[in-house]
């Protein structure tokens, strides 16, 4: 039997593939899922999103933790 490259995809799978990929990331959790799902709101400040290195000590790291890292 030869190796055949399939180019067609079932319509339901094609329509749901993006959501299925997110679901698989959610199962495993961690940083890849957060990077895929979390988005920055237009009115969100840099301080809220990235944090700051001037405020308080968080377990050895000096600074406020941004929303994405929380």
N, CA, C and O atoms as CSV, one atom per row, in Angstrom:
chain,resi,resn,atom,element,x,y,z
A,1,UNK,N,N,0.842,-1.180,0.000
A,1,UNK,CA,C,0.000,0.000,0.000
A,1,UNK,C,C,0.888,1.245,0.000
A,1,UNK,O,O,1.851,1.327,0.763
A,2,UNK,N,N,0.573,2.177,-0.827
A,2,UNK,CA,C,1.386,3.392,-0.925
A,2,UNK,C,C,0.922,4.439,0.080
A,2,UNK,O,O,-0.196,4.382,0.591
A,3,UNK,N,N,1.796,5.384,0.347
A,3,UNK,CA,C,1.438,6.485,1.243
A,3,UNK,C,C,0.621,7.497,0.468
A,3,UNK,O,O,1.078,8.050,-0.532
A,4,UNK,N,N,-0.599,7.735,0.943
A,4,UNK,CA,C,-1.500,8.673,0.281
A,4,UNK,C,C,-1.702,9.863,1.208
A,4,UNK,O,O,-2.031,9.695,2.383
A,5,UNK,N,N,-1.507,11.049,0.684
A,5,UNK,CA,C,-1.742,12.266,1.442
A,5,UNK,C,C,-3.205,12.659,1.270
A,5,UNK,O,O,-3.653,12.951,0.161
A,6,UNK,N,N,-3.938,12.665,2.367
A,6,UNK,CA,C,-5.340,13.010,2.309
A,6,UNK,C,C,-5.512,14.526,2.339
A,6,UNK,O,O,-4.922,15.207,3.177
A,7,UNK,N,N,-6.308,15.040,1.439
A,7,UNK,CA,C,-6.504,16.487,1.363
A,7,UNK,C,C,-7.916,16.906,1.745
A,7,UNK,O,O,-8.173,18.089,1.968
A,8,UNK,N,N,-8.836,15.946,1.824
A,8,UNK,CA,C,-10.206,16.300,2.183
A,8,UNK,C,C,-10.414,16.130,3.682
A,8,UNK,O,O,-9.777,15.291,4.320
A,9,UNK,N,N,-11.309,16.933,4.231
A,9,UNK,CA,C,-11.619,16.854,5.647
A,9,UNK,C,C,-13.140,16.886,5.798
A,9,UNK,O,O,-13.830,17.619,5.090
A,10,UNK,N,N,-13.645,16.087,6.724
A,10,UNK,CA,C,-15.081,16.054,6.980
A,10,UNK,C,C,-15.547,17.462,7.340
A,10,UNK,O,O,-14.861,18.157,8.090
A,11,UNK,N,N,-16.699,17.900,6.823
A,11,UNK,CA,C,-17.164,19.278,7.070
A,11,UNK,C,C,-17.321,19.620,8.554
A,11,UNK,O,O,-17.003,20.738,8.961
A,12,UNK,N,N,-17.801,18.684,9.361
A,12,UNK,CA,C,-17.977,18.957,10.792
A,12,UNK,C,C,-16.611,19.118,11.462
A,12,UNK,O,O,-16.429,20.014,12.286
A,13,UNK,N,N,-15.662,18.267,11.117
A,13,UNK,CA,C,-14.320,18.376,11.673
A,13,UNK,C,C,-13.651,19.680,11.232
A,13,UNK,O,O,-12.980,20.336,12.029
A,14,UNK,N,N,-13.831,20.046,9.988
A,14,UNK,CA,C,-13.251,21.296,9.488
A,14,UNK,C,C,-13.834,22.500,10.225
A,14,UNK,O,O,-13.119,23.452,10.538
A,15,UNK,N,N,-15.127,22.451,10.496
A,15,UNK,CA,C,-15.801,23.561,11.172
A,15,UNK,C,C,-15.403,23.651,12.649
A,15,UNK,O,O,-15.323,24.753,13.192
A,16,UNK,N,N,-15.155,22.528,13.299
A,16,UNK,CA,C,-14.894,22.503,14.739
A,16,UNK,C,C,-13.425,22.365,15.106
A,16,UNK,O,O,-13.103,22.307,16.292
A,17,UNK,N,N,-12.535,22.310,14.145
A,17,UNK,CA,C,-11.129,22.014,14.434
A,17,UNK,C,C,-10.467,23.048,15.360
A,17,UNK,O,O,-9.653,22.686,16.208
A,18,UNK,N,N,-10.809,24.310,15.201
A,18,UNK,CA,C,-10.216,25.334,16.059
A,18,UNK,C,C,-10.651,25.142,17.514
A,18,UNK,O,O,-9.830,25.232,18.426
A,19,UNK,N,N,-11.944,24.877,17.728
A,19,UNK,CA,C,-12.439,24.659,19.089
A,19,UNK,C,C,-11.869,23.371,19.683
A,19,UNK,O,O,-11.551,23.322,20.872
A,20,UNK,N,N,-11.741,22.343,18.871
A,20,UNK,CA,C,-11.168,21.087,19.357
A,20,UNK,C,C,-9.715,21.277,19.790
A,20,UNK,O,O,-9.284,20.696,20.786
A,21,UNK,N,N,-8.968,22.077,19.054
A,21,UNK,CA,C,-7.573,22.354,19.422
A,21,UNK,C,C,-7.509,23.090,20.762
A,21,UNK,O,O,-6.649,22.791,21.592
A,22,UNK,N,N,-8.417,24.054,20.978
A,22,UNK,CA,C,-8.463,24.758,22.259
A,22,UNK,C,C,-8.856,23.810,23.386
A,22,UNK,O,O,-8.318,23.903,24.490
A,23,UNK,N,N,-9.789,22.899,23.118
A,23,UNK,CA,C,-10.197,21.931,24.132
A,23,UNK,C,C,-9.034,21.040,24.543
A,23,UNK,O,O,-8.876,20.733,25.725
A,24,UNK,N,N,-8.222,20.623,23.583
A,24,UNK,CA,C,-7.056,19.797,23.901
A,24,UNK,C,C,-6.038,20.578,24.725
A,24,UNK,O,O,-5.422,20.024,25.635
A,25,UNK,N,N,-5.857,21.858,24.413
A,25,UNK,CA,C,-4.968,22.692,25.225
A,25,UNK,C,C,-5.513,22.828,26.647
A,25,UNK,O,O,-4.741,22.818,27.606
A,26,UNK,N,N,-6.831,22.953,26.793
A,26,UNK,CA,C,-7.445,23.085,28.113
A,26,UNK,C,C,-7.242,21.830,28.943
A,26,UNK,O,O,-7.040,21.915,30.154
A,27,UNK,N,N,-7.292,20.671,28.309
A,27,UNK,CA,C,-7.085,19.414,29.031
A,27,UNK,C,C,-5.704,19.389,29.660
A,27,UNK,O,O,-5.550,18.975,30.809
A,28,UNK,N,N,-4.699,19.830,28.915
A,28,UNK,CA,C,-3.324,19.806,29.412
A,28,UNK,C,C,-3.008,21.023,30.280
A,28,UNK,O,O,-2.105,20.970,31.115
A,29,UNK,N,N,-3.750,22.125,30.089
A,29,UNK,CA,C,-3.572,23.318,30.906
A,29,UNK,C,C,-2.216,23.970,30.718
A,29,UNK,O,O,-1.510,23.685,29.752
A,30,UNK,N,N,-1.855,24.846,31.644
A,30,UNK,CA,C,-0.546,25.474,31.626
A,30,UNK,C,C,-0.447,26.675,30.693
A,30,UNK,O,O,-1.449,27.200,30.209
A,31,UNK,N,N,0.783,27.088,30.462
A,31,UNK,CA,C,1.076,28.299,29.691
A,31,UNK,C,C,0.560,28.260,28.254
A,31,UNK,O,O,0.054,29.281,27.788
A,32,UNK,N,N,0.657,27.138,27.515
A,32,UNK,CA,C,0.132,27.151,26.141
A,32,UNK,C,C,-1.362,27.476,26.079
A,32,UNK,O,O,-1.811,28.181,25.175
A,33,UNK,N,N,-2.127,26.960,27.041
A,33,UNK,CA,C,-3.563,27.253,27.064
A,33,UNK,C,C,-3.810,28.721,27.401
A,33,UNK,O,O,-4.648,29.370,26.774
A,34,UNK,N,N,-3.094,29.241,28.376
A,34,UNK,CA,C,-3.252,30.652,28.755
A,34,UNK,C,C,-2.901,31.557,27.576
A,34,UNK,O,O,-3.610,32.526,27.302
A,35,UNK,N,N,-1.809,31.244,26.878
A,35,UNK,CA,C,-1.404,32.051,25.721
A,35,UNK,C,C,-2.448,32.012,24.614
A,35,UNK,O,O,-2.647,33.004,23.912
A,36,UNK,N,N,-3.114,30.879,24.451
A,36,UNK,CA,C,-4.111,30.745,23.387
A,36,UNK,C,C,-5.426,31.444,23.737
A,36,UNK,O,O,-6.087,31.981,22.848
A,37,UNK,N,N,-5.810,31.446,24.997
A,37,UNK,CA,C,-7.129,31.932,25.374
A,37,UNK,C,C,-7.185,33.348,25.927
A,37,UNK,O,O,-8.164,34.054,25.687
A,38,UNK,N,N,-6.174,33.782,26.653
A,38,UNK,CA,C,-6.235,35.089,27.305
A,38,UNK,C,C,-5.957,36.193,26.292
A,38,UNK,O,O,-5.017,36.101,25.502
A,39,UNK,N,N,-6.761,37.212,26.319
A,39,UNK,CA,C,-6.543,38.339,25.415
A,39,UNK,C,C,-6.552,39.628,26.224
A,39,UNK,O,O,-7.189,39.734,27.272
A,40,UNK,N,N,-5.835,40.583,25.707
A,40,UNK,CA,C,-5.722,41.879,26.382
A,40,UNK,C,C,-6.854,42.793,25.928
A,40,UNK,O,O,-7.064,43.003,24.733
A,41,UNK,N,N,-7.564,43.321,26.889
A,41,UNK,CA,C,-8.669,44.222,26.575
A,41,UNK,C,C,-8.126,45.575,26.124
A,41,UNK,O,O,-7.064,45.999,26.580
A,42,UNK,N,N,-8.849,46.256,25.231
A,42,UNK,CA,C,-8.350,47.537,24.699
A,42,UNK,C,C,-8.092,48.593,25.772
A,42,UNK,O,O,-7.195,49.421,25.614
A,43,UNK,N,N,-8.864,48.577,26.859
A,43,UNK,CA,C,-8.700,49.599,27.893
A,43,UNK,C,C,-7.782,49.147,29.019
A,43,UNK,O,O,-7.676,49.842,30.030
A,44,UNK,N,N,-7.118,48.008,28.878
A,44,UNK,CA,C,-6.261,47.476,29.942
A,44,UNK,C,C,-4.885,48.143,29.907
A,44,UNK,O,O,-4.260,48.254,28.852
A,45,UNK,N,N,-4.436,48.573,31.054
A,45,UNK,CA,C,-3.160,49.289,31.127
A,45,UNK,C,C,-1.978,48.319,31.034
A,45,UNK,O,O,-2.123,47.118,31.260
A,46,UNK,N,N,-0.814,48.863,30.699
A,46,UNK,CA,C,0.411,48.061,30.659
A,46,UNK,C,C,0.729,47.503,32.043
A,46,UNK,O,O,1.215,46.378,32.161
A,47,UNK,N,N,0.461,48.277,33.084
A,47,UNK,CA,C,0.724,47.835,34.450
A,47,UNK,C,C,-0.118,46.605,34.778
A,47,UNK,O,O,0.382,45.651,35.374
A,48,UNK,N,N,-1.375,46.623,34.399
A,48,UNK,CA,C,-2.253,45.482,34.662
A,48,UNK,C,C,-1.832,44.258,33.874
A,48,UNK,O,O,-1.859,43.147,34.402
A,49,UNK,N,N,-1.446,44.437,32.628
A,49,UNK,CA,C,-1.125,43.299,31.757
A,49,UNK,C,C,0.266,42.726,32.033
A,49,UNK,O,O,0.418,41.514,32.183
A,50,UNK,N,N,1.285,43.594,32.101
A,50,UNK,CA,C,2.670,43.145,32.245
A,50,UNK,C,C,3.155,43.116,33.689
A,50,UNK,O,O,4.083,42.377,34.017
A,51,UNK,N,N,2.536,43.912,34.549
A,51,UNK,CA,C,3.012,44.025,35.921
A,51,UNK,C,C,4.084,45.085,36.034
A,51,UNK,O,O,4.375,45.792,35.069
A,52,UNK,N,N,4.670,45.194,37.210
A,52,UNK,CA,C,5.694,46.200,37.459
A,52,UNK,C,C,6.796,45.592,38.317
A,52,UNK,O,O,6.555,44.647,39.067
A,53,UNK,N,N,7.980,46.123,38.207
A,53,UNK,CA,C,9.103,45.616,38.995
A,53,UNK,C,C,9.363,46.469,40.227
A,53,UNK,O,O,10.431,46.358,40.829
A,54,UNK,N,N,8.427,47.307,40.614
A,54,UNK,CA,C,8.706,48.255,41.700
A,54,UNK,C,C,7.863,48.074,42.954
A,54,UNK,O,O,8.146,48.737,43.951
A,55,UNK,N,N,6.851,47.224,42.969
A,55,UNK,CA,C,5.897,47.282,44.062
A,55,UNK,C,C,6.216,46.349,45.234
A,55,UNK,O,O,6.740,46.820,46.244
A,56,UNK,N,N,5.931,45.076,45.147
A,56,UNK,CA,C,6.062,44.183,46.300
A,56,UNK,C,C,6.813,42.915,45.930
A,56,UNK,O,O,6.994,42.607,44.752
A,57,UNK,N,N,7.249,42.183,46.952
A,57,UNK,CA,C,8.001,40.944,46.765
A,57,UNK,C,C,7.034,39.768,46.637
A,57,UNK,O,O,6.213,39.544,47.526
A,58,UNK,N,N,7.124,39.012,45.532
A,58,UNK,CA,C,6.284,37.844,45.302
A,58,UNK,C,C,7.158,36.598,45.252
A,58,UNK,O,O,7.576,36.184,44.170
A,59,UNK,N,N,7.438,36.001,46.388
A,59,UNK,CA,C,8.193,34.759,46.425
A,59,UNK,C,C,9.576,34.853,45.816
A,59,UNK,O,O,9.977,33.964,45.065
A,60,UNK,N,N,10.299,35.883,46.114
A,60,UNK,CA,C,11.653,36.029,45.592
A,60,UNK,C,C,11.736,36.947,44.380
A,60,UNK,O,O,12.784,37.540,44.128
A,61,UNK,N,N,10.647,37.073,43.625
A,61,UNK,CA,C,10.616,38.004,42.499
A,61,UNK,C,C,10.063,39.320,42.988
A,61,UNK,O,O,8.953,39.376,43.517
A,62,UNK,N,N,10.821,40.365,42.816
A,62,UNK,CA,C,10.389,41.674,43.300
A,62,UNK,C,C,9.560,42.352,42.231
A,62,UNK,O,O,10.074,42.654,41.154
A,63,UNK,N,N,8.286,42.599,42.502
A,63,UNK,CA,C,7.432,43.313,41.579
A,63,UNK,C,C,6.015,42.769,41.554
A,63,UNK,O,O,5.749,41.658,42.012
A,64,UNK,N,N,5.116,43.569,41.014
A,64,UNK,CA,C,3.716,43.162,40.879
A,64,UNK,C,C,3.600,42.264,39.659
A,64,UNK,O,O,4.171,42.559,38.609
A,65,UNK,N,N,2.872,41.181,39.793
A,65,UNK,CA,C,2.700,40.219,38.703
A,65,UNK,C,C,1.573,40.694,37.797
A,65,UNK,O,O,0.509,41.088,38.275
A,66,UNK,N,N,1.807,40.656,36.493
A,66,UNK,CA,C,0.791,41.049,35.528
A,66,UNK,C,C,-0.321,40.013,35.412
A,66,UNK,O,O,-0.165,38.877,35.860
A,67,UNK,N,N,-1.434,40.399,34.815
A,67,UNK,CA,C,-2.607,39.526,34.730
A,67,UNK,C,C,-2.304,38.243,33.954
A,67,UNK,O,O,-2.793,37.176,34.327
A,68,UNK,N,N,-1.524,38.322,32.904
A,68,UNK,CA,C,-1.223,37.142,32.100
A,68,UNK,C,C,-0.412,36.119,32.891
A,68,UNK,O,O,-0.568,34.915,32.684
A,69,UNK,N,N,0.445,36.579,33.788
A,69,UNK,CA,C,1.267,35.662,34.583
A,69,UNK,C,C,0.552,35.149,35.821
A,69,UNK,O,O,1.009,34.191,36.445
A,70,UNK,N,N,-0.558,35.768,36.185
A,70,UNK,CA,C,-1.311,35.281,37.341
A,70,UNK,C,C,-2.069,34.065,36.939
A,70,UNK,O,O,-2.779,33.481,37.757
